[in-house]
Amino acid sequence: MNTDRTVPWCPGLHAAERIARRWSMALMLLASTSIFAPGVAHADDWGCQVLLCLSNPGGLEQYSECVPPIEKLWSALRHGEPFPTCDFGAGGSLGTFATSTFASGGYCREDLLYWGGSEQSELLCRATGAINVEIDNRLYTRVWWDVSGQDRTLTEFYGAGSTQVTYDPSQSASRFLQQMEQQDGASGGGR
Protein backbone atom coordinates (compact mmCIF):
# COMPACT_ATOMS: atom_id res chain seq x y z
CA MET A 1 0.00 0.00 0.00
CA ASN A 2 1.44 3.34 -1.02
CA THR A 3 1.24 5.83 1.85
CA ASP A 4 3.02 8.65 0.02
CA ARG A 5 0.54 11.50 -0.08
CA THR A 6 2.67 13.77 -2.24
CA VAL A 7 0.74 15.11 -5.17
CA PRO A 8 3.06 15.79 -8.16
CA TRP A 9 1.51 19.21 -8.86
CA CYS A 10 1.43 20.23 -5.19
CA PRO A 11 4.95 20.03 -3.70
CA GLY A 12 3.99 21.98 -0.56
CA LEU A 13 1.35 19.46 0.55
CA HIS A 14 3.48 17.90 3.29
CA ALA A 15 4.38 21.34 4.66
CA ALA A 16 0.71 22.33 4.65
CA GLU A 17 -0.27 19.12 6.44
CA ARG A 18 2.43 19.70 9.10
CA ILE A 19 1.24 23.27 9.61
CA ALA A 20 -2.40 22.13 9.90
CA ARG A 21 -1.45 19.44 12.44
CA ARG A 22 0.56 21.94 14.51
CA TRP A 23 -2.35 24.37 14.54
CA SER A 24 -4.79 21.69 15.50
CA MET A 25 -2.57 20.59 18.40
CA ALA A 26 -1.89 24.18 19.51
CA LEU A 27 -5.58 25.02 19.53
CA MET A 28 -6.48 21.84 21.41
CA LEU A 29 -3.83 22.71 24.01
CA LEU A 30 -5.16 26.27 24.22
CA ALA A 31 -8.73 25.05 24.66
CA SER A 32 -7.80 22.41 27.24
CA THR A 33 -5.81 24.83 29.39
CA SER A 34 -8.67 27.32 29.26
CA ILE A 35 -11.24 24.70 30.27
CA PHE A 36 -9.29 22.58 32.78
CA ALA A 37 -7.18 25.26 34.44
CA PRO A 38 -9.29 28.39 34.70
CA GLY A 39 -7.52 29.42 37.92
CA VAL A 40 -4.19 29.50 36.09
CA ALA A 41 -5.36 31.98 33.49
CA HIS A 42 -3.19 35.07 33.00
CA ALA A 43 -4.26 38.57 32.10
CA ASP A 44 -2.65 38.23 28.68
CA ASP A 45 -4.33 34.92 27.68
CA TRP A 46 -6.63 36.74 25.27
CA GLY A 47 -3.68 38.42 23.56
CA CYS A 48 -1.92 35.07 23.15
CA GLN A 49 -5.09 33.47 21.80
CA VAL A 50 -5.45 36.33 19.32
CA LEU A 51 -1.81 35.99 18.21
CA LEU A 52 -2.18 32.25 17.74
CA CYS A 53 -5.40 32.58 15.75
CA LEU A 54 -4.11 35.45 13.60
CA SER A 55 -1.07 33.42 12.60
CA ASN A 56 -3.12 30.46 11.37
CA PRO A 57 -2.46 30.04 7.63
CA GLY A 58 -5.92 28.51 7.22
CA GLY A 59 -7.68 31.67 8.37
CA LEU A 60 -8.27 33.21 11.75
CA GLU A 61 -11.58 31.50 12.48
CA GLN A 62 -10.81 28.12 10.88
CA TYR A 63 -11.01 26.52 14.33
CA SER A 64 -14.02 27.11 16.57
CA GLU A 65 -11.73 27.91 19.53
CA CYS A 66 -10.62 31.04 17.67
CA VAL A 67 -14.07 32.50 17.08
CA PRO A 68 -14.61 34.07 20.57
CA PRO A 69 -11.16 35.72 20.90
CA ILE A 70 -11.25 37.03 17.32
CA GLU A 71 -14.80 38.39 17.66
CA LYS A 72 -13.69 40.11 20.88
CA LEU A 73 -10.71 41.55 18.96
CA TRP A 74 -12.93 43.06 16.23
CA SER A 75 -15.17 44.62 18.84
CA ALA A 76 -12.20 46.08 20.71
CA LEU A 77 -10.61 47.51 17.57
CA ARG A 78 -13.90 49.06 16.42
CA HIS A 79 -14.20 50.79 19.79
CA GLY A 80 -10.65 52.17 19.60
CA GLU A 81 -9.24 49.91 22.30
CA PRO A 82 -5.54 49.00 22.12
CA PHE A 83 -4.38 45.87 20.36
CA PRO A 84 -3.90 43.02 22.89
CA THR A 85 -0.44 41.81 23.82
CA CYS A 86 0.97 38.41 24.66
CA ASP A 87 3.62 37.90 27.35
CA PHE A 88 5.49 34.73 26.48
CA GLY A 89 6.94 34.46 29.99
CA ALA A 90 10.47 33.60 31.06
CA GLY A 91 11.35 31.49 28.01
CA GLY A 92 9.93 34.20 25.80
CA SER A 93 9.56 34.18 22.09
CA LEU A 94 11.60 37.12 20.90
CA GLY A 95 10.60 38.38 17.51
CA THR A 96 7.02 37.06 17.71
CA PHE A 97 4.36 39.76 17.84
CA ALA A 98 1.44 41.35 16.03
CA THR A 99 0.86 44.98 15.11
CA SER A 100 -2.36 46.61 14.01
CA THR A 101 -2.53 49.46 11.51
CA PHE A 102 -5.59 51.32 10.28
CA ALA A 103 -5.98 51.06 6.53
CA SER A 104 -6.09 54.12 4.30
CA GLY A 105 -5.20 55.18 0.80
CA GLY A 106 -1.61 55.27 2.04
CA TYR A 107 -1.63 51.77 3.61
CA CYS A 108 -3.69 49.21 1.75
CA ARG A 109 -3.66 46.21 -0.55
CA GLU A 110 -3.57 47.37 -4.13
CA ASP A 111 -6.73 45.43 -5.02
CA LEU A 112 -8.63 47.12 -2.16
CA LEU A 113 -7.88 50.68 -3.26
CA TYR A 114 -10.62 52.77 -4.90
CA TRP A 115 -11.55 56.36 -5.67
CA GLY A 116 -14.05 57.83 -3.20
CA GLY A 117 -14.92 60.96 -1.30
CA SER A 118 -17.27 63.73 -2.30
CA GLU A 119 -15.87 64.12 -5.83
CA GLN A 120 -14.48 60.61 -6.26
CA SER A 121 -11.02 62.18 -6.01
CA GLU A 122 -9.79 60.65 -2.77
CA LEU A 123 -7.87 57.35 -2.73
CA LEU A 124 -9.47 55.09 -0.09
CA CYS A 125 -9.10 51.50 1.13
CA ARG A 126 -11.95 48.95 1.29
CA ALA A 127 -10.52 47.51 4.55
CA THR A 128 -10.65 49.12 7.98
CA GLY A 129 -7.25 47.84 9.07
CA ALA A 130 -4.44 45.33 8.75
CA ILE A 131 -2.78 43.17 11.37
CA ASN A 132 0.77 42.05 10.67
CA VAL A 133 1.95 38.95 12.55
CA GLU A 134 5.68 38.39 12.73
CA ILE A 135 7.33 35.19 13.89
CA ASP A 136 11.10 35.22 14.37
CA ASN A 137 11.07 38.83 13.13
CA ARG A 138 9.66 37.78 9.74
CA LEU A 139 6.21 38.58 8.39
CA TYR A 140 4.15 35.41 8.81
CA THR A 141 0.59 36.54 8.12
CA ARG A 142 -1.17 39.80 7.32
CA VAL A 143 -4.91 40.00 7.98
CA TRP A 144 -7.00 42.75 6.37
CA TRP A 145 -10.13 43.18 8.47
CA ASP A 146 -13.59 44.60 7.95
CA VAL A 147 -13.21 44.47 4.18
CA SER A 148 -15.92 46.57 2.50
CA GLY A 149 -17.53 47.09 5.93
CA GLN A 150 -18.86 43.53 5.91
CA ASP A 151 -16.81 41.94 8.71
CA ARG A 152 -14.89 40.02 6.02
CA THR A 153 -11.19 39.34 6.34
CA LEU A 154 -8.42 38.57 3.88
CA THR A 155 -5.48 36.57 5.21
CA GLU A 156 -2.13 36.67 3.46
CA PHE A 157 0.18 33.82 4.52
CA TYR A 158 3.96 34.24 4.18
CA GLY A 159 5.24 31.42 6.42
CA ALA A 160 6.95 28.15 5.51
CA GLY A 161 5.63 26.69 2.28
CA SER A 162 4.05 29.93 1.09
CA THR A 163 4.64 31.09 -2.46
CA GLN A 164 3.11 34.51 -1.79
CA VAL A 165 5.53 37.40 -2.31
CA THR A 166 5.65 39.96 0.51
CA TYR A 167 4.95 43.58 -0.32
CA ASP A 168 4.84 46.91 1.46
CA PRO A 169 1.23 48.17 1.77
CA SER A 170 2.53 51.74 2.03
CA GLN A 171 3.74 51.41 -1.59
CA SER A 172 0.44 50.12 -3.02
CA ALA A 173 -0.96 53.60 -3.68
CA SER A 174 1.97 54.59 -5.90
CA ARG A 175 1.68 51.32 -7.86
CA PHE A 176 -2.08 51.83 -8.16
CA LEU A 177 -1.62 55.39 -9.43
CA GLN A 178 1.07 54.27 -11.92
CA GLN A 179 -1.30 51.65 -13.30
CA MET A 180 -4.07 54.26 -13.57
CA GLU A 181 -1.73 56.61 -15.47
CA GLN A 182 -0.71 53.79 -17.81
CA GLN A 183 -4.35 52.90 -18.44
CA ASP A 184 -5.25 56.56 -19.00
CA GLY A 185 -2.29 56.97 -21.38
CA ALA A 186 -3.28 53.85 -23.30
CA SER A 187 -6.91 54.97 -23.61
CA GLY A 188 -5.98 58.60 -24.25
CA GLY A 189 -8.20 60.05 -21.54
CA GLY A 190 -8.61 60.94 -17.88
CA ARG A 191 -10.24 59.04 -15.08
SULQUI-V135837 format. One record per helix or strand of 3 or more residues. SS is the DSSP state (~ for helix, > for strand). FROM is the first residue (numbers start at 1). LEN is the number of residues. If there is no record, write none. Layout:
ss=SS from=FROM len=LEN
ss=SS from=FROM len=LEN
This chain:
ss=~ from=13 len=24
ss=~ from=38 len=3
ss=~ from=45 len=10
ss=~ from=64 len=15
ss=> from=97 len=6
ss=~ from=110 len=3
ss=> from=113 len=4
ss=> from=122 len=4
ss=> from=129 len=7
ss=> from=138 len=10
ss=> from=152 len=6
ss=~ from=169 len=19
